[in-house]
């Protein structure tokens, strides 16, 4: 029983890590899109 609880705890920790990594990747993706759009707007205003 103790091994099963240990396995569940490890699995829960791994799932939590993957979930936070996915959230971080999505956030970084949106931030890079916003920066790219701002750069394109600046270039469009310049020319």
C-alpha positions in Angstrom: 0.0 0.0 0.0 2.8 2.4 0.8 4.4 1.8 -2.6 1.1 2.6 -4.3 0.8 5.9 -2.4 4.4 6.7 -3.3 3.8 6.0 -6.9 0.6 8.1 -7.0 2.5 11.0 -5.3 5.3 10.8 -7.9 2.8 10.6 -10.8 0.9 13.6 -9.4 4.2 15.6 -9.1 5.1 14.7 -12.7 1.7 15.7 -14.0 1.9 19.0 -12.1 5.3 19.7 -13.6 4.1 18.9 -17.2 1.0 21.1 -16.7 3.1 24.0 -15.5 5.5 23.6 -18.4 2.6 23.6 -20.9 1.2 26.8 -19.3 4.7 28.4 -19.5 5.1 27.5 -23.2 1.7 28.9 -24.1 2.4 32.1 -22.1 5.8 32.5 -23.8 4.2 31.9 -27.2 1.6 34.6 -26.7 4.2 37.0 -25.4 6.4 36.4 -28.5 3.4 36.9 -30.8 2.7 40.2 -29.1 6.3 41.3 -29.4 6.3 40.3 -33.1 3.2 42.2 -33.8 4.6 45.3 -32.1 7.8 45.1 -34.1 5.7 44.7 -37.4 3.6 47.7 -36.4 6.7 49.8 -35.8 8.2 48.7 -39.1 4.9 49.5 -40.9 4.8 53.0 -39.3 8.4 53.6 -40.2 8.1 52.9 -43.9 
